[in-house]
Amino acid sequence: MLAPTLEMRIAQRITSDGSVIVSPRIARWLEQQADMTADRRIRLRDTDPEAYVVLAALHLAACRSDCGTNHAAAQGVSADSNMWVSTSEAAEALGVTDRCVRKRCKTGQLPAVRTGGRWLINRTTLALDLA
């Protein structure tokens, strides 16, 4: 049997609706263990939207563990077209050149998805970079 304090800590991670609260560090570990890539996550948008939303949230939490930002306010889920920005929009927001944003995307410094030869950056991820 688990020690009472450990049982209490586990119980604190379970919400009233049965959801589990996951820290950014654990989100990153889970994402790595599942080998969850941006392409795999995006393919779920049409086939399993709920899984897409959960895995996207997990990814954002994992990104927070990279930069140490644990206190950013959660944002609601928006329409897919409003969720992504181009490299030129990201460059303007970050105050750098479009080429700089593309290089950061390519090297993984700025999490992004490559679609049809274009980089798309999640607005929430961009907001974390600005913080």
N, C-alpha and C positions, 0 to 999 in steps of 0.2 A: 504494500500500500504506500502511496505517495505521502510525503510529509505534508501536514496541514498548510504550511506556508506555500508550498509548491502547488497544491490543489487550489489555493486561493488565487495565486498568480495566473494559473490556467483559466480559472473561472472569470477573471477580470478581462481576459482576451475574447470572451464570447459575449456577444450582444444579446439583447432580449429576443431578436428575431432569428438567432442562430448563426449570424454572420461572425466571422473571426477578424479581429484587429491584428494587422501585421505591420511590424516596424519596417522602416526603409531598408535596414540591413538584411532582414529576413526576406523581404521582397526581392532584393537583388540576388540573394542566394537561390531562392525558388526559381527566378527567371533563368539563372545560369544552369541549374539542375535540369530544368525542362528544355534547355536549349531553345528558348523562345526568341525567335528573330522577329524583326519588324515585319518582314514579308509574311511569316506564318500568322502573326497577330492580325494583320490587315486582311488576310484571306477570310478570317472569321467574321468580318463585318456583315457579309451577306448570308453566310451559312448559319452562324450562331451569334447574333448581335449581343446577347447577354454575356457570352464568354469574351467577346471582343472588348466590351466595356470593362469587365473585371480585369482582364489581362492588360489593357491600356492603363488602368488605374495602378495596377501592380508595377508596371513599367515606370510610370511617373514616380511612384514611391521609391523604386530602385534607383532612379536618377537622382533623387534627393539624397540618397546615401552616398553618391559619388561626390556631391558638392557640399554635403554637410548641412543642407537646408532642411530641417525637420519641422519648421514652424510656418511654412507657407500655407496660406488659406486654401482650402479645397475649393475647386470650382465645379460648377455643374456641367453635365455633359451637354455639349452643343451639337448642332447639326454638323455632319461630316464636312461640308463645304466651308463652314466657318471655323473648323478645327485646325486647318493647315494653312501655312503661309509659304510663299515662294522665297527663294534665296534673296531676291532683291528687297522684298518686304522685311525679311529678317535682318538684312544688312542695314537698312534704314533704321530699324529699331535698335540695333546694337551699335550703330555709329561706325560701321566698318564697310569695306567694299564688298560687292557681290562675290568677287573672287575669294576673298577671305572667308566668307561664309561657306562657299563650296569646298574649300580646303578643309575647314573644320568638320564639315559633314563627312568628307571622304576619310579623314583620319579618326573619326569617331568622337572628336572633341565636342561636337554639337550633334546630339542624337537626331537623326533624320531618316526619311524613307526615300529611296530612289524609285521613281515611278516614271516609266516612259522617257528616260533620259534626263529627268528633272528631279531635283532634290525638293522634298516637301518637309517642312519643319512644323512640329506640333506647337500650337500657340502656347500651351501650358508649359512645355519644355523651354520655349523661348523666354517666357516670363521668368522661369527659374534661373536662366542664364543672366537675365537682367538684374535679378535680385542680388 
